[in-house]
Amino acid sequence: MMSEHYLLSILIWLPIVGGLIVLMKGNARCMRKSALTFSVLTFIASILLYTGFDNGTHQMQFVEQLSWISSYDINYYLGVDGFSMPLIILTTFSTILVVVAGWEVIQDRAHQYMAAFLIMEGLMIGVFSALDAVLFYVFFEAMLIPLFLVIGIWGGPNRVYATIKFFLYTFLGSVFLLLALLYLHRASGSFSLLAFQDVALTMTEQTWLFFAFLIAFAVKVPMWPVHTWLPDAHVEAPTGGSVILAAITLKIGGYGFIRFVLPMLPDASMAFDWLVITLSLIAVVYIGFVALAQSDMKKLIAYSSIAHMGFVTLGLFAIFRIIANTTDTTGAILAVEGAMVQMISHGLIAAAMFLSVGVLYDRMHSREIGAYGGVINTMPLFAGFAVFFAMANAGLPGTSGFVGEFMVILAVFQANFWFAFLAATTLILGAAYTLWMVKRVMFGDIANDGVAALQDVNRREFWMLAVLAMLVLVLGVWPAPLVDVFHASVEHLLTQIGQSKL
């Protein structure tokens, strides 16, 4: 049994060391097995987080603290709560998918490809478990490097443009994050994120910090209007890059709002909730219409991701309006829990949809909707999975895609009828653009000789999609085990929000 005192360190450094070992492997087959072994071991270790986690407390668990740079009181300080633990498990699970998805497809410098994802996995787990501001910032920045390389080396024809755009957007956001963290250190005398949550700040200070954090995390989500890097990055990224980008990287933005903005800046968050709610609703409605106009499958799913992530930020910032309208906190708890369920659910569904596009792209080398038609005739098994994931993306009841969105809409209804009405349009728009794509690609007569020659999914692809389908279904029917994990943390967050820092 692993010591729980070092479990987070094992989760961070096992895939990073594994990535370095894979990087040195010469034999392609041996390298792939090594990559899979390290990703599976990391996933098993992350399951120990779940089994050893105490749902009844909001306190940080599996805490590790060592002095790192003692002269500046910078520590190697790790811990997880109900918000970060599910995201770590999602990260470890998604990495296995990426390794399996690239097993046969990536032939050029495959050892470097696998190593990049393993190293990125460790760095992303570091983001979710860091409780020291400097440590958080190091992981937050370092995880961009492997992703930048993955898109830049194994991406499509316009990969250089996409990577530079991705880097400029995220780097600009990171500059504001660094300034905010340094200011909070000066105000609190510590680099501990928990100490940041207790420091008193004037309204002017909170306002400046709020906008610094907003820019940093809005780029990651990404929120409208700083979303334009995402469709380009997705279109040019290889399948594995798109999976990690959609499943994990976007969630770091939502996690940032939960970990930094709401507990540290409650007064500014309440004062500017209208801004985030407005941007979120624009993402849900406007980006839904933009998705309708796409002819590239990856671009359509990328815009769909922006619309679905709008529910996360909507749920997180609608809580102030809900609390103002009712003394009961049930609605506010529902809003935050809905946002968390939506993050996990979207990670699974978006990963599944990008993997489905990857299966077709590996065979036809085209992402254009117009290049397909009648795929169900030659790939019936694959078409069954693709239609199921499309339904989940559209929010079909019984799938995880419905649960998070429904929780947020139900909660937001207590804040304002029109907010809920606009958010609910996603159920119409989501169905419109997703089913339009499925109809054109999957159904009808066989479009061309390329489609006529398609082979159905092999065993590797079948199990990859089947496991995802099972998780989407289980989470849609029985979300309680997930909700129970973050319930205590959500209640504590609402307590923090209720206490003014002025």
N, C-alpha and C positions, 0 to 999 in steps of 0.2 A: 504493500500500500504506500502510495506517495505521501510524504509529509505535506500536510496542507499549508505549513509555514512557508514552503518554497514552491507551491503549486503554480502561482502566477509567474514566477521567474522561469519555471520549466516551460510554461505555455509560451512565453515570449522568446526564450533563447533556444528551445529545441528546434523549431522550424528554421530559425536563423542559422544555427550550426548545421542543420540538415541541408539548407540551401548552399552553404559553403562547401559541404562534402559533395553534393550533387554537381556543383560547379567544377570540381576537380575530377569527376568521373569521366573516363574516356569512352567506355562501352555504352552504347545507346540504350540497350535493353536493361542493363544493370542500373543505369542512371534513372530510367523510368520507374523501376521497382523501388529504388531508394527514395525517390520523390514521393511515391505513393505510401511507402512505409512511414516516412516522417510525417506526412499529412494525416494518416490514420492514427498514429500514436498521439499526435497533438489533439486530434478530435476526442480520442478516448480520455486524455487528460482533462479536456474541457468538460466532459460529462461528469467527472469527479467534482467539478465546481457545482454542478446542479445537484448531485446527490448529497454533497456536504453542505449545501446552502441552507441557512435558517430563514424561512419565509416570514417569520414573525417579527423580525427587527429591521429597522432602516439603517442600522449601523454598518459601517464598512466591514467586510469579512475577508478572510485570507490575507490579512494585512502583513506587509513586509516593509521594514524601514531600516536602511543603512545609510550612514553618512557618505556622501559622494564628493562634494566640494565643500569641505567643512568651513573654510574661511568666509564663504558667502551663505552658509547655512542651506546649501542645496543638497537634497537627499534623494536617494533611490527609494522612493516611497510609493508602494503599490497597495491597491485594495479594490474590491468590487462591492457593488450594492445591487439592488433589484433592477436598476436601469442598465448597468454595464454588463452584467453576467449573461443575459440572453444574447446580447450583441456579440460577445466573445464566442459563444457556441455557434452562432450564425456564421462568424468568420472562419472558424475551424472546419465547419461543414462545407462551406462554399469553396474552400481551398481544395478539398478532396474532389469536388465536381470539376474544378479547373484542371487538375492533374489528369483525371480520367478523360475529360473532353479533349485534351491535347495529346492524348496517348499515341494515336496513329497520325493525327493531322499535322502536328508540328514536326517537320523533318530537319529544317534548317536551324542549327545551333540549339537543339532541343534541350541540352543540359543547361544552357544559360536561361532559357525560357522557364523551365521548371524551377530553377534556383531563384529567379526573380520573384516568382509567386510565393515560394516558401519564406524568403526573407521578408517580403511584404506582409505576409500573414503575421509573423512575429511582431513587426512594427505596428500593425493595426491593433493587435491585442494590447500592445504597449499603450496606445492612445486610449483605449477603453479602461485600462487599469491604473494609469498614472495618477497619483494624487499630489505630485509636486509639479509646480507650474513649468519649471525649466525642463524636467523630464517629459512632461506632456508635449511641450513645444518641440523638443528634439524628435520625439516619435511622430508628431503631427507633420513635421517637415520631411523627415527621412522617408516616410512611407510613400511620398510622391515620386521619389527617385526611381524605384523599381517600376512603378506604373508608367512613368515617363519613358523609360527604356522599352517596356513591353509594347507600348503604342508606337514608339519611334522606330523600333527595329522590325517588329513582326506585323505592323499595321498595313493599311491599304495604300493606294497610290498618293493620297494627299496627307500621309501620316506626319510629315514634318510640319506642315501648317497646323494640323490638329494638336500636335504636342506643344508647339510654341504657344498657341492660343490657350491651351489648358494650363501650361506653366505660368503664363503671365497673369491670368485670372486668379489662380490659386495663390501665387506668390504675393500679389497685391493684397489679397485678403489676409495672408499670414503676417504681413508687416503690421497691420492694424491690431492683429491678435497679440503680437509681441509687445507693442506699445501698451496695450491694455493690461497685460500680465505684469509688466514692469511697474506700471502705476499702482496696481493693486499690491505689489510687493512693498512699494514705498509706504503705502497707506497702512498695511498690516504688520510690516516688519518681518514677514515670513513668506516663503514660497509655497506653503501648504495650501491646497485648494480648499480644504476645510476651514482654514484660518481666514481665507478670503471671504467665505460665506458669513463670517461673524463681524466683519469690519463695518463701522458706521461711515456713510458717505453722504455728502450734500447732494441736492437734486442736480446741481450743475455737473458735479463729478459723475454721478450716475448716468446723466444724459450723454456725456462724452464717451464714457465707457460702453454704454448701450449701443451707440452707433458704431464704435470700433468693433465690438463683438458681432453686431449685426452684419457688417460688411464681411467679416472673416467667415462666419458660418452660413450666410446667405449664398455665398459663392459655392460652398460645398454642397448645399441641399439639392440642386441650386434653385433659388427663388427667382421669379421674374423681377427685374429685367437682366440679372447677371447670369442667365441660364444658357446663353448662346454657345458657350464652349462645349456643353454636354453632347448635343446631337453630333457635332463634328468629331468629338473624341470617340463616341460610340461607333459611328460609321467606319472610322479608320482603324479602330482597335480590333485585334483578333478576338475570337469568341471568348476566350478566357479573360481577356482584359475587360470586355463588356460585362461579363458576369460579376467580376469583383467590383467594377465601377458602380454597377447598379445595386448589387446586393449589400456592399459594405461601405464604400467611400461616401456615398450620398448620406448614409446614416450618421456619419461623423458630424455632419451639420446639425441634424436633429439632436444628437447627443450633446453637442456643444451648447445648444439653447437650454437643455435640461440641467447640465452640469454647471454652467457659468451664468447665463443671462438671468434666468428666473430666480434662483436662490440668492444670487449676489446683488442683483439690481431690481428688487421688486417694485420700487416706486417708479423708476423710469420705464420698466416693463408695462406697468399699468398705464402710465401716461401715454405711451406710444403703442399700446396694443392695437389701436385703430390702423396704424401703418402696416403692421405685420398681417393683420386680418385682411386688409385690402389687397396686399401683395399676394397672399395665399389664395384669395378668391379669384384674382386675375389669373393665377397659375392654373387653378382648377377649370375655369370657364374658357378663357382665351386660348390657353395652350391646348385645351381639348379640341378647339376648332382648328388650330394649327396642325394637330395630329391628323385630322381628317383630310388635309390637303397633301399628305406625304405619299410618295410613290416608292420610297425605299423602306423595306420592312424594319431595318434597324433604326432608322430615323423616326419612324412612327412609334416604335416601342420606347425610344429615348424621350420623345415628347410626352408620351403616356406616363413615363416615370416622373417627369416634372409635375404633371397634373396630380398624380397620386401622392407625391411628397408634399404637395400643397395642403393635403389633409393633416399631415403631421404638424406643420406650423400653425394651421388654423386651430387644431385641437389644443395646442400648447398655449396659445395667446387668447383664445376665447374664454378661458377660465375666469379672467377678471370681470368680464361682462356677466358671466353666469353667477359668480359670487355676488355681484352688485344687485342682481335681480332676485336672488333667493338666499335665505339664511342657511339652507341645507347645502352641504358640500358634495352630495351624491353626484350632481351634474358635473361639477369640476373634476371629481375623481374619474368619472366616466370619460371626460374629454381627454385627460392625460393618458389614461389606460388605453383609450382608443387610438391615440397617436402612437403609443408604443407598439400595440398590436399591428397597426398599419405599417410601421417600420419593419418588423419581422416578416409580416406577410408579403410586403412588397419585395423584400429581399429574396424570398423563395420564388414568387411568381415572375419577377423580372428576370431572375437567373434562368428559370425554366423557359421563358420566351426567347431569350437570347441564345440559349442552347439549342432550341428548336430551329431558329433561323440558321444557326451554325451547322446543324445536320443537313439542311438543304444546301447551304453555301458550299459545304465540303463536296457535294455531288455535282452541283451546277455552276458554281463560281459566279453566282449572281444573287444580289439582294433585292432586285427590282420586282415589285409585285406583278408587273406586266409580263415578266419572263416565265411566270408559272400559270397553272390552271389545271384542274383535274388531278392534283397530286394524290387524292384519296384512292384513285383507281390503281395506282402503282405502289403506294405506300400506305395501306389501310391502317396498320398499327400505329405508325407515326402520326397519321392524320387524327387518329383518336386522341392521342396525347395533346397534339397541337390545339385541337378544338377545345379540349378540357381546360388547358391553360389560358386560352383566349377567353373562355367563359369566366374563369376566375379573375382575369384582368378586368373584365367588364363588371365584376361585383356580383356574380351569381350567388344567391343564398345557398349555403351548404359548403362554400369554399372560403378559404381564409380572406380572399379579396373583399368579401361582403362584410366580415365581422368588424374590422377596424374602421372602415368607412361608415358603417351603420352606427357604431358607437359614437363616432365624432359628430355625425349629423344629428343624432338623438340628443347629444349634449349641447351642441350649438343651438339647437331649437330653443333651449332655455335662455340663451343669450339674446337671440334676435331671429325672428321668423325668416327675414330676408336673407340672412347669412346662411341659414339652413337650406333655404330654397335654392340659392345659387350653388351651394356645395352639392346639393342633390342632383343638379344638372349633369354631374359626372356620370351618373348611372345611365343617362341617356346618351351623352357624348361618348363615354367609354364603350358602350355597347355598339354605337354607330361606327367608330373608327376601327375597333377590334374585329367586329363581325364583317365589316366591309373587306378588311384584309383577308380574313379566313375564307370568305365566300370566293374571292378572286383567286386565291392561291390553291385552296383545297378542293373546291367543288367544280362542277361543270365537266365539260369534255376535256380530254387530254389536249393540252395546248400545242405541244410541239414534240419533236423526236427526243429532245433532252428529257422531258418529263416522262415520256413513254419508256425510256431506258432506266429510270430510277429504280434503285434497290431499296427495300424496306430497311428499317433500323436493324443493326446487328446487335449482338448480345450486350456489348459495352454500352451502346447508346440506349438500349431498352432499359437496362437497370438504372442508368443515370436519370432518365425521365420518369421511370416508375417510382423511384424513391421520392423524387420531388412531388409527383402527383399524390402520393400517399400522405406526405406531410401537409400539403395544401388542403387536402380533404380532412385530415384529422384536426388541424388547427381551425378549420371552418366549422366543424361539428362540435369540437370539444376544446375551446380555447382556455378553459379554466386552469390547467397546469401552468400555462404561460402567464396568465393574469395574476395568479396567486404569487408568483415570484416577485413582481414589482408593486404589489398592492401597498405594502408597508412603506416602501420608498416614495410612492405617489402621495400617501397621506402626509408623510414628513415634508415633502416638497410644498404641499399646500399650506402647511404650518409656517414654513419659512416665508412663503409669499405673503402671508397675512401679517408678518411683522415688518413694520417700516424700518428702514435703515437711516432715516433722516435724523 
